[in-house]
Amino acid sequence: MAKPSPFAGVKLSEQTPVQASSLEQRLFSSPAPKLPPQPESVKEAPSKTRKLENKEARKLGNQEARKEASSSTPPEPTPLFDINQLAYKKVAFVFTGEEFDALEDMKIQIRRRFDIRAIKNDLVRCAIHLLIEDYQRNGKASLAVRRLSGKRVR
């Protein structure tokens, strides 16, 4: 008669404690239960980093408020598109030499004048965002319709 195994009925995960930092163990374990959100009346003790973040946020908020108060131009409408959204569709467009050079010049000027790194793809996406938003707001009076109405048929 065979001896019963001392490990019969025991799961491997019960034999040794699971280390939270081990990637392999986290891949095969169930996710930690989500805690319900705490009501706003219950607050944690503020940490030093949180205090610094709050101070910097207040400084930025005050600077932005001053800038808004000093400018008399109306606020820009909320854009429909986000340039920070990851682009994943790859298509090709055909440009004239002048259009391509102007786009390259604009990219360089933005980098030099405003210290903003942009690629031509970012500039084209911004232009498309503005073109679509203008068309959705203005329809027949939009820039795209006005420009295309003068286009010659080839």
C-alpha positions in Angstrom: 0.0 0.0 0.0 1.4 3.4 -1.0 1.9 6.1 1.6 -0.3 9.2 1.2 1.7 12.2 0.1 2.3 14.8 2.9 1.6 17.5 0.3 -1.8 16.1 -0.8 -4.4 18.9 -0.8 -1.9 21.7 -0.1 -1.6 24.5 -2.6 1.9 25.7 -3.5 1.0 29.2 -2.7 0.2 28.1 0.9 3.6 26.6 1.4 5.6 29.8 1.3 4.6 33.4 1.8 4.2 35.4 -1.4 6.6 38.3 -1.7 4.8 41.5 -2.9 7.9 42.7 -4.7 8.3 39.6 -6.9 7.0 40.3 -10.4 6.5 36.6 -11.2 4.2 36.2 -8.2 2.2 39.3 -9.0 1.6 38.1 -12.5 -0.3 35.0 -11.3 -1.9 36.4 -8.2 -5.3 38.0 -8.0 -5.3 41.8 -7.9 -5.6 43.5 -4.5 -9.2 44.4 -3.6 -10.1 47.9 -4.4 -10.9 50.0 -1.4 -13.9 52.3 -1.5 -13.1 56.0 -1.8 -12.8 57.8 1.5 -15.2 60.6 2.1 -13.7 64.1 1.9 -14.3 64.6 5.7 -11.6 61.9 6.4 -8.2 63.4 5.6 -4.7 61.9 6.0 -2.1 63.8 7.9 -0.4 66.1 5.4 3.2 65.1 4.5 6.0 67.5 3.7 5.9 66.7 0.0 2.2 67.3 -0.1 2.7 70.7 1.6 5.3 71.6 -1.0 3.1 70.5 -3.8 0.2 72.6 -2.4 2.4 75.7 -2.1 3.7 75.3 -5.6 0.2 74.7 -6.9 -1.0 77.9 -5.2 1.9 79.9 -6.6 1.1 78.7 -10.1 -2.6 79.4 -9.5 -1.8 82.9 -8.4 0.4 83.5 -11.4 -2.2 82.2 -13.8 -4.9 84.3 -12.1 -2.7 87.4 -12.5 -2.2 86.6 -16.2 -5.9 86.1 -16.8 -6.8 89.3 -15.0 -4.3 91.3 -16.9 -5.4 90.0 -20.3 -8.7 91.4 -21.7 -9.1 88.7 -24.4 -11.9 86.2 -23.9 -10.8 82.6 -22.9 -10.2 80.2 -25.8 -13.0 77.6 -26.2 -12.3 74.1 -25.0 -10.6 72.1 -27.8 -12.3 69.0 -29.1 -9.0 67.1 -29.5 -6.0 66.5 -27.3 -2.5 66.8 -28.8 -1.3 64.6 -25.8 -3.4 61.7 -27.0 -1.2 59.0 -28.5 -1.5 58.9 -32.3 -1.6 55.5 -33.8 -3.0 55.8 -37.4 -0.2 56.2 -39.9 -1.1 57.9 -43.2 0.8 59.8 -45.8 0.0 63.3 -47.1 1.5 65.1 -50.1 2.8 68.6 -49.7 4.3 71.1 -52.1 7.9 72.0 -51.6 6.9 75.4 -50.2 4.4 73.9 -47.8 7.0 71.4 -46.5 9.6 74.1 -46.1 7.2 76.4 -44.3 6.3 73.6 -41.9 10.0 72.9 -41.2 10.7 76.6 -40.7 7.8 76.9 -38.3 9.0 73.9 -36.3 12.5 75.4 -36.0 11.1 78.9 -35.0 8.8 77.4 -32.3 11.8 75.5 -30.9 14.1 78.6 -30.9 11.6 81.2 -29.8 9.5 79.3 -27.2 11.8 76.4 -26.3 9.1 73.9 -27.3 10.2 70.7 -29.0 7.7 69.8 -31.7 7.9 67.6 -34.7 6.2 68.2 -38.0 3.7 65.5 -37.2 2.6 67.5 -34.1 2.2 70.7 -36.1 0.1 68.9 -38.7 -2.1 67.3 -36.0 -2.6 70.8 -34.4 -3.6 72.2 -37.8 -6.1 69.3 -38.3 -7.6 69.9 -34.8 -8.1 73.6 -35.6 -9.5 72.9 -39.0 -12.1 70.4 -37.7 -13.0 72.6 -34.8 -13.5 75.6 -37.0 -15.6 73.6 -39.4 -17.8 72.2 -36.6 -18.3 75.7 -35.2 -18.7 77.7 -38.4 -19.9 75.3 -41.1 -20.2 77.1 -44.4 -18.2 80.1 -43.1 -15.3 77.9 -42.0 -11.8 78.4 -43.4 -11.8 75.0 -45.0 -15.0 75.6 -47.0 -13.9 79.1 -48.0 -10.5 77.8 -49.2 -11.9 74.7 -50.9 -14.6 76.7 -52.7 -11.9 78.5 -54.7 -10.1 75.3 -55.6 -9.9 74.5 -59.4 -10.9 71.1 -60.6 -8.1 69.2 -62.2 
